[in-house]
């Protein structure tokens, strides 16, 4: 059962937003895939998955950020060339909680990410191995919030700040993953690419004031090695992101990416599954300057919780009871 629900959680990896404000990363949240048997195909049916993460960086005045990702997936009966087709839709939301010191304005905000629509083509290779391919798009140009803040009028000119520059463009997502799920293990590796229409633009007067934004294509990588003991699951996880363009004019200027490691625990309640994990940066391209003017790495800590709930599965046809064999002696 846990194996199936871990596979069901595969769709949770397909949506999300970066939890770093003003330091561009991928639209897909780094770490959203870990703990899931991404390469394993789902049993036919309908599933709901919700993944929530809260992130805090070391910088005293950095904003705390959170991302909520509700997902609905239909694992179809279609299996072209032996691979299960899974269709999904999700509307992620990003939350920002400022931590300015006394005397400075504080404001909490939320930003809707463009709805993600996409699909997965997953293959069972036998011997508990599976692989999957993913493709889809975050429709930021169609229905995402602006991802910027109106700064008002200064010297007769409208000004603004790009809070989430990724939302100035649709995000095209592609992924490949492999999983081993034998003997209670979930050993999974996953790569996810985010591709942008760069330069991107926000609409309206504020968008015109901000102007075009150069966006970096990026690559996420996720590693899971958990083991199930009865209904419990536990094991190490790791994840990271790599920005390709960190030049002066890129939204990811000077920030090559990050890599975090941590641990995961989970429990199978039979009618739903819960997973929780925590990870801490060991490498990061983000920096901060302390009160003494010294610049150092701005490490962050992420906390996650996920719920996986199967909503519907086709009722299997009843297996005929074999007639008893009567032998005459």
HUURCOR-V970139 format. One record per residue. RES is the residue in three letters. OMEGA is omega as a letter, one per 40 degrees, with the letter a starting at -180 (* if undefined). BURIAL is + if it has 16 or more other ideal C-beta (glycine too) atoms within 10 Angstrom, else -. Layout:
res,omega,burial
RES,OMEGA,BURIAL
RES,OMEGA,BURIAL
This chain:
res,omega,burial
UNK,i,-
UNK,a,+
UNK,i,+
UNK,a,+
UNK,i,+
UNK,i,+
UNK,i,+
UNK,i,+
UNK,i,+
UNK,a,+
UNK,i,+
UNK,a,+
UNK,a,+
UNK,a,+
UNK,i,+
UNK,i,+
UNK,i,+
UNK,i,+
UNK,i,+
UNK,i,+
UNK,i,+
UNK,i,-
UNK,a,+
UNK,i,+
UNK,i,+
UNK,i,+
UNK,i,+
UNK,a,+
UNK,i,+
UNK,i,+
UNK,a,+
UNK,a,+
UNK,a,+
UNK,a,+
UNK,a,+
UNK,i,+
UNK,a,+
UNK,a,+
UNK,a,+
UNK,i,+
UNK,i,+
UNK,i,+
UNK,i,+
UNK,i,+
UNK,a,+
UNK,a,+
UNK,i,+
UNK,i,+
UNK,i,+
UNK,i,-
UNK,a,+
UNK,i,+
UNK,i,+
UNK,a,+
UNK,i,+
UNK,i,+
UNK,a,+
UNK,a,+
UNK,a,+
UNK,a,-
UNK,i,-
UNK,i,+
UNK,i,+
UNK,a,+
UNK,i,+
UNK,i,+
UNK,i,+
UNK,a,+
UNK,i,+
UNK,a,+
UNK,i,+
UNK,a,-
UNK,i,+
UNK,i,+
UNK,a,+
UNK,i,-
UNK,a,-
UNK,i,-
UNK,i,-
UNK,a,-
UNK,i,-
UNK,a,-
UNK,a,+
UNK,i,+
UNK,a,+
UNK,a,+
UNK,a,+
UNK,i,+
UNK,a,+
UNK,i,+
UNK,a,+
UNK,i,+
UNK,i,+
UNK,i,+
UNK,i,+
UNK,a,+
UNK,a,-
UNK,a,-
UNK,a,-
UNK,i,-
UNK,i,-
UNK,i,-
UNK,i,-
UNK,a,-
UNK,i,-
UNK,i,-
UNK,i,-
UNK,a,-
UNK,i,-
UNK,a,-
UNK,i,+
UNK,i,+
UNK,i,+
UNK,a,+
UNK,i,+
UNK,i,+
UNK,a,-
UNK,a,+
UNK,i,+
UNK,i,+
UNK,a,+
UNK,a,+
UNK,i,+
UNK,a,+
UNK,a,-
UNK,a,-
UNK,i,-
UNK,i,+
UNK,i,+
UNK,i,+
UNK,i,+
UNK,i,+
UNK,a,-
UNK,i,+
UNK,i,-
UNK,a,+
UNK,i,+
UNK,a,+
UNK,a,+
UNK,i,+
UNK,a,+
UNK,a,-
UNK,i,-
UNK,i,+
UNK,a,+
UNK,a,+
UNK,i,+
UNK,a,+
UNK,i,+
UNK,a,-
UNK,i,-
UNK,a,-
UNK,i,-
UNK,a,-
UNK,i,-
UNK,a,-
UNK,i,-
UNK,i,+
UNK,i,-
UNK,a,+
UNK,i,-
UNK,i,+
UNK,i,+
UNK,a,+
UNK,i,+
UNK,a,+
UNK,i,+
UNK,i,+
UNK,i,+
UNK,i,+
UNK,a,+
UNK,a,+
UNK,i,+
UNK,a,-
UNK,i,+
UNK,a,-
UNK,i,+
UNK,a,+
UNK,i,+
UNK,a,+
UNK,i,+
UNK,i,-
UNK,i,-
UNK,i,-
UNK,i,+
UNK,i,+
UNK,a,+
UNK,i,+
UNK,a,+
UNK,i,+
UNK,a,+
UNK,i,+
UNK,i,+
UNK,a,+
UNK,a,+
UNK,i,+
UNK,a,-
UNK,e,+
UNK,i,+
UNK,a,+
UNK,i,-
UNK,a,+
UNK,i,-
UNK,a,-
UNK,i,-
UNK,i,+
UNK,i,+
UNK,i,-
UNK,i,+
UNK,i,+
UNK,a,-
UNK,a,-
UNK,i,+
UNK,a,+
UNK,a,+
UNK,i,+
UNK,a,+
UNK,a,+
UNK,i,+
UNK,i,+
UNK,a,+
UNK,a,+
UNK,i,+
UNK,i,+
UNK,a,+
UNK,a,+
UNK,i,-
UNK,i,+
UNK,a,-
UNK,i,-
UNK,a,-
UNK,i,-
UNK,a,+
UNK,i,-
UNK,a,+
UNK,i,-
UNK,i,+
UNK,i,+
UNK,i,+
UNK,i,+
UNK,a,+
UNK,i,+
UNK,a,+
UNK,a,-
UNK,i,+
UNK,i,+
UNK,a,-
UNK,a,-
UNK,i,-
UNK,i,+
UNK,i,+
UNK,a,+
UNK,i,+
UNK,a,-
UNK,a,+
UNK,i,-
UNK,a,+
UNK,i,+
UNK,a,+
UNK,i,+
UNK,a,-
UNK,a,+
UNK,a,-
UNK,i,+
UNK,i,-
UNK,i,+
UNK,i,-
UNK,i,+
UNK,i,-
UNK,i,-
UNK,i,-
UNK,a,-
UNK,i,+
UNK,i,-
UNK,i,+
UNK,i,-
UNK,i,+
UNK,i,-
UNK,a,+
UNK,i,-
UNK,i,+
UNK,i,-
UNK,i,-
UNK,i,+
UNK,i,+
UNK,a,+
UNK,i,-
UNK,i,+
UNK,a,-
UNK,a,-
UNK,a,-
UNK,i,-
UNK,a,-
UNK,a,-
UNK,i,-
UNK,i,-
UNK,a,-
UNK,a,+
UNK,i,+
UNK,i,+
UNK,a,-
UNK,i,+
UNK,a,-
UNK,i,+
UNK,a,-
UNK,i,+
UNK,i,+
UNK,a,+
UNK,i,+
UNK,a,+
UNK,a,-
UNK,i,-
UNK,a,-
UNK,i,-
UNK,a,-
UNK,i,-
UNK,a,-
UNK,i,-
UNK,a,-
UNK,i,-
UNK,a,-
UNK,i,-
UNK,a,-
UNK,i,-
UNK,a,-
UNK,i,-
UNK,i,-
UNK,i,-
UNK,*,-
